[in-house]
Amino acid sequence: MTRRLLLSYLSLAVLLLLCLEIPLGFVYSRGERERVTNMAKDEAESVSAYASLALSMGGRAGEDLPGRVSRCAERIDGKVVIVDRSGALVTSSHTLSAAETQGLAARPGIAAALRGTATQDVRTSTIGGVQYLSVAAPIAHGSYKQGAVWITLPTQMVHARVHHVWLLLALGGLAALTAVAVIGFAIARWTGRPIRELELATHELADGGPSTPVAITKGPPEVRSLAATFNRTAARLEHLLASQRAFAGEASHQLKTPLAALRLRLENLESDIALHARGNLTAAITETDRLARMVEGLLAMARLDESAAVREQVDLDRVCAERHRAWAPMFEQHGVQLVLLGDYGGPVLALPGAVEQILDNLLSNSLRVSPRYSTVSIDLRRPETHERRFGHRPAGPARVELHVTDEGPGMTEEQRRRAFDRFWRAPDAPKGGTGLGLALVQRLAHASGGDVLLRPAASASGGLDAVVRLPPVVGAVGAPAVPPRPLESAVQRVF
């Protein structure tokens, strides 16, 4: 904002200076030309009058004519030539060659003056200064033409004066622009200071910092009104976030207790229910468990929506190794092999606990759809390794890819597009799901600066490949947190 205000001030100042200084420069140039021309004409008339008197009276006046001509030429720093009525040289302030003397009568100015017409020849340069000036005046005594006076003036002095004035105008313009820049910068800083305070407060609020009120006593009225509106909005937003945090914390406890009590009461009814009705009791307990998981998912998403946690460095290899050790026994109970393979992932940027929740949800979904004696793999891939392997560099920013691949029934293209919608479940999905797992995975990935997508698995038996891409820590170095994982472990099976 400061730069734009300063640029507007300077633009107006430049336009004003151009409108004032350029006409002033041309007016001075024209005035200087007219002054020099009038001076030459006055000198020519004065010399012509004296020459007329000297030529008509002769005697001492005629003898003083060369001295008068020399003094005139010295005074105007020019040249004076007097010719008689036939064009012959009478006297001159400077020495002329024979050719110049013979050609005097042929000069246009002298020829016109001999006919009784005073002339002047003025040629101007591109900036209005006089480039060449000559004046010719007739010498007459009554109606009797006695000759002509021809005066030429040098132009260097006129050029110097005009150029000096243009230089002064340019320096004055630069000085004025400098003053406008200094004053304009101070005004722009004063005008933009409340805006910068609002910007800083907005960034702090967006980053999850405290909503510090902005002073509303600075700047123009519009800025003060904007600051007051921002303070009200920030206070209301902080109140809403505090209310949401309180609800998430209280609801987590208040909803878990009645659901646990309901499940316990349903289990206690088992001994009093007839054998043919125990199927309904089991279904009711299953739905209670599903409701508890749904409540947990909703609360997790609510906490994610209201939290403004800062991303931190996460050791992706260590997290994958820990979740592999935690989930492997459960996979073995269902006859499914869980393997860990791929490259060294290294540190990535993610929300605290986000990678663990992403893996837990993806592994839970994979276990639910995987048939017995199949394999679920956790595969890490760094972009640099695959660039060297396949000889190309993918478009866009580099990401560390976390693949969770199963050998289940997979999904159609339409199902993969809708899989991240809340509460959506595939028509043939196993019972017990809530439809919130993949939605939570997507929110966690986006909040961590990455993304997630679903695509068909590359194996011949089908399945689904869930790909989570996370931003790596730039410039991070270090040894792998886990030993390199052999690729041949991907083909291990439990039979």
ZIZIJO-V446976 format. One record per residue. N is the residue number from 0. SS is DSSP state (H for helix, E for strand, C for the rest). OMEGA is omega in whole degrees, 0 to 359 (999 if undefined). Layout:
# ZIZIJO-V446976
N_SS_OMEGA ; N_SS_OMEGA
This chain:
# ZIZIJO-V446976
0_C_180 ; 1_H_180 ; 2_H_181 ; 3_H_177 ; 4_H_179 ; 5_H_179 ; 6_H_178 ; 7_H_178 ; 8_H_181 ; 9_H_179 ; 10_H_178 ; 11_H_180 ; 12_H_179 ; 13_H_179 ; 14_H_180 ; 15_H_180 ; 16_H_178 ; 17_H_180 ; 18_H_181 ; 19_H_190 ; 20_H_181 ; 21_H_175 ; 22_H_180 ; 23_H_178 ; 24_H_180 ; 25_H_177 ; 26_H_178 ; 27_H_180 ; 28_H_179 ; 29_H_178 ; 30_H_178 ; 31_H_178 ; 32_H_179 ; 33_H_180 ; 34_H_180 ; 35_H_180 ; 36_H_179 ; 37_H_178 ; 38_H_180 ; 39_H_179 ; 40_H_179 ; 41_H_179 ; 42_H_179 ; 43_H_179 ; 44_H_179 ; 45_H_179 ; 46_H_180 ; 47_H_179 ; 48_H_180 ; 49_H_180 ; 50_H_178 ; 51_H_179 ; 52_H_183 ; 53_H_182 ; 54_H_182 ; 55_H_184 ; 56_H_182 ; 57_C_177 ; 58_H_186 ; 59_H_178 ; 60_H_178 ; 61_H_179 ; 62_H_180 ; 63_H_184 ; 64_H_178 ; 65_H_178 ; 66_H_178 ; 67_H_179 ; 68_H_180 ; 69_H_179 ; 70_H_178 ; 71_H_180 ; 72_H_179 ; 73_H_182 ; 74_H_181 ; 75_H_181 ; 76_C_181 ; 77_E_182 ; 78_E_180 ; 79_E_179 ; 80_E_176 ; 81_E_178 ; 82_E_177 ; 83_E_186 ; 84_C_177 ; 85_C_181 ; 86_C_179 ; 87_C_182 ; 88_E_174 ; 89_E_178 ; 90_E_182 ; 91_E_178 ; 92_C_181 ; 93_C_183 ; 94_C_178 ; 95_C_176 ; 96_C_180 ; 97_H_181 ; 98_H_180 ; 99_H_179 ; 100_H_181 ; 101_H_183 ; 102_C_182 ; 103_C_183 ; 104_C_182 ; 105_C_180 ; 106_C_185 ; 107_H_182 ; 108_H_180 ; 109_H_179 ; 110_H_178 ; 111_H_179 ; 112_H_178 ; 113_H_176 ; 114_C_176 ; 115_C_183 ; 116_C_176 ; 117_C_182 ; 118_E_173 ; 119_E_181 ; 120_E_183 ; 121_E_175 ; 122_E_185 ; 123_E_177 ; 124_C_185 ; 125_C_180 ; 126_C_174 ; 127_C_179 ; 128_C_181 ; 129_E_179 ; 130_E_182 ; 131_E_182 ; 132_E_173 ; 133_E_181 ; 134_E_177 ; 135_E_180 ; 136_E_179 ; 137_E_173 ; 138_E_183 ; 139_E_175 ; 140_E_189 ; 141_C_177 ; 142_C_183 ; 143_E_181 ; 144_E_183 ; 145_E_181 ; 146_E_183 ; 147_E_174 ; 148_E_180 ; 149_E_181 ; 150_E_174 ; 151_E_182 ; 152_E_174 ; 153_C_184 ; 154_C_183 ; 155_H_182 ; 156_H_180 ; 157_H_177 ; 158_H_182 ; 159_H_179 ; 160_H_181 ; 161_H_179 ; 162_H_179 ; 163_H_179 ; 164_H_178 ; 165_H_178 ; 166_H_177 ; 167_H_178 ; 168_H_179 ; 169_H_179 ; 170_H_177 ; 171_H_177 ; 172_H_179 ; 173_H_177 ; 174_H_178 ; 175_H_178 ; 176_H_178 ; 177_H_178 ; 178_H_178 ; 179_H_180 ; 180_H_181 ; 181_H_181 ; 182_H_179 ; 183_H_178 ; 184_H_178 ; 185_H_179 ; 186_H_180 ; 187_H_177 ; 188_H_179 ; 189_H_180 ; 190_H_185 ; 191_H_182 ; 192_H_177 ; 193_H_178 ; 194_H_179 ; 195_H_177 ; 196_H_176 ; 197_H_179 ; 198_H_179 ; 199_H_179 ; 200_H_179 ; 201_H_178 ; 202_H_178 ; 203_H_179 ; 204_H_179 ; 205_H_180 ; 206_C_178 ; 207_C_180 ; 208_C_179 ; 209_C_180 ; 210_C_180 ; 211_C_180 ; 212_C_179 ; 213_C_179 ; 214_C_183 ; 215_C_180 ; 216_C_183 ; 217_C_172 ; 218_C_179 ; 219_C_180 ; 220_H_180 ; 221_H_180 ; 222_H_178 ; 223_H_177 ; 224_H_178 ; 225_H_179 ; 226_H_178 ; 227_H_178 ; 228_H_178 ; 229_H_180 ; 230_H_178 ; 231_H_180 ; 232_H_180 ; 233_H_179 ; 234_H_180 ; 235_H_179 ; 236_H_178 ; 237_H_178 ; 238_H_180 ; 239_H_179 ; 240_H_178 ; 241_H_178 ; 242_H_180 ; 243_H_177 ; 244_H_178 ; 245_H_179 ; 246_H_180 ; 247_H_180 ; 248_H_182 ; 249_H_181 ; 250_H_179 ; 251_H_180 ; 252_H_186 ; 253_H_181 ; 254_H_181 ; 255_H_184 ; 256_H_180 ; 257_H_178 ; 258_H_177 ; 259_H_178 ; 260_H_179 ; 261_H_179 ; 262_H_180 ; 263_H_178 ; 264_H_178 ; 265_H_178 ; 266_H_179 ; 267_H_180 ; 268_C_186 ; 269_H_182 ; 270_H_182 ; 271_H_182 ; 272_C_178 ; 273_C_185 ; 274_H_184 ; 275_H_181 ; 276_H_183 ; 277_H_175 ; 278_H_177 ; 279_H_178 ; 280_H_178 ; 281_H_178 ; 282_H_179 ; 283_H_178 ; 284_H_178 ; 285_H_179 ; 286_H_177 ; 287_H_176 ; 288_H_179 ; 289_H_178 ; 290_H_178 ; 291_H_178 ; 292_H_178 ; 293_H_178 ; 294_H_178 ; 295_H_179 ; 296_H_179 ; 297_H_179 ; 298_H_178 ; 299_H_179 ; 300_H_177 ; 301_H_178 ; 302_H_179 ; 303_H_180 ; 304_H_184 ; 305_H_182 ; 306_C_177 ; 307_C_183 ; 308_C_179 ; 309_C_178 ; 310_C_181 ; 311_E_181 ; 312_E_182 ; 313_E_177 ; 314_E_186 ; 315_H_180 ; 316_H_180 ; 317_H_181 ; 318_H_180 ; 319_H_179 ; 320_H_180 ; 321_H_181 ; 322_H_176 ; 323_H_179 ; 324_H_182 ; 325_H_185 ; 326_H_185 ; 327_H_179 ; 328_H_180 ; 329_H_177 ; 330_H_180 ; 331_H_178 ; 332_H_179 ; 333_C_177 ; 334_C_181 ; 335_C_179 ; 336_E_176 ; 337_E_183 ; 338_E_178 ; 339_E_184 ; 340_E_176 ; 341_E_184 ; 342_C_171 ; 343_C_185 ; 344_C_181 ; 345_C_182 ; 346_E_177 ; 347_E_175 ; 348_E_180 ; 349_E_174 ; 350_C_178 ; 351_C_179 ; 352_C_184 ; 353_H_182 ; 354_H_178 ; 355_H_180 ; 356_H_178 ; 357_H_180 ; 358_H_181 ; 359_H_180 ; 360_H_180 ; 361_H_179 ; 362_H_177 ; 363_H_178 ; 364_H_180 ; 365_H_179 ; 366_H_183 ; 367_H_185 ; 368_H_185 ; 369_C_175 ; 370_C_178 ; 371_C_179 ; 372_C_175 ; 373_C_185 ; 374_E_170 ; 375_E_185 ; 376_E_170 ; 377_E_189 ; 378_E_177 ; 379_E_180 ; 380_E_174 ; 381_C_182 ; 382_H_184 ; 383_H_181 ; 384_H_183 ; 385_H_174 ; 386_H_179 ; 387_H_185 ; 388_H_185 ; 389_H_173 ; 390_C_176 ; 391_C_180 ; 392_C_181 ; 393_C_179 ; 394_C_178 ; 395_C_182 ; 396_C_181 ; 397_C_180 ; 398_C_171 ; 399_E_185 ; 400_E_175 ; 401_E_183 ; 402_E_170 ; 403_E_188 ; 404_E_177 ; 405_C_179 ; 406_C_180 ; 407_C_183 ; 408_C_180 ; 409_C_181 ; 410_C_172 ; 411_C_180 ; 412_H_179 ; 413_H_179 ; 414_H_179 ; 415_H_177 ; 416_H_184 ; 417_H_188 ; 418_C_183 ; 419_C_175 ; 420_C_179 ; 421_C_176 ; 422_C_178 ; 423_C_176 ; 424_C_179 ; 425_C_182 ; 426_C_182 ; 427_C_181 ; 428_C_178 ; 429_C_180 ; 430_C_176 ; 431_C_180 ; 432_C_180 ; 433_C_183 ; 434_C_181 ; 435_C_186 ; 436_H_182 ; 437_H_176 ; 438_H_178 ; 439_H_177 ; 440_H_180 ; 441_H_180 ; 442_H_179 ; 443_H_180 ; 444_H_179 ; 445_H_179 ; 446_H_178 ; 447_C_179 ; 448_C_180 ; 449_C_177 ; 450_E_181 ; 451_E_177 ; 452_E_178 ; 453_E_177 ; 454_E_181 ; 455_E_178 ; 456_C_183 ; 457_C_183 ; 458_C_182 ; 459_C_182 ; 460_C_179 ; 461_C_181 ; 462_C_184 ; 463_E_178 ; 464_E_177 ; 465_E_186 ; 466_E_176 ; 467_E_181 ; 468_E_183 ; 469_E_180 ; 470_C_177 ; 471_E_174 ; 472_C_184 ; 473_C_176 ; 474_C_180 ; 475_C_178 ; 476_C_179 ; 477_C_181 ; 478_C_177 ; 479_C_180 ; 480_C_178 ; 481_C_179 ; 482_C_177 ; 483_C_185 ; 484_E_182 ; 485_C_179 ; 486_H_182 ; 487_H_179 ; 488_H_181 ; 489_H_184 ; 490_H_179 ; 491_C_180 ; 492_C_174 ; 493_C_183 ; 494_C_999
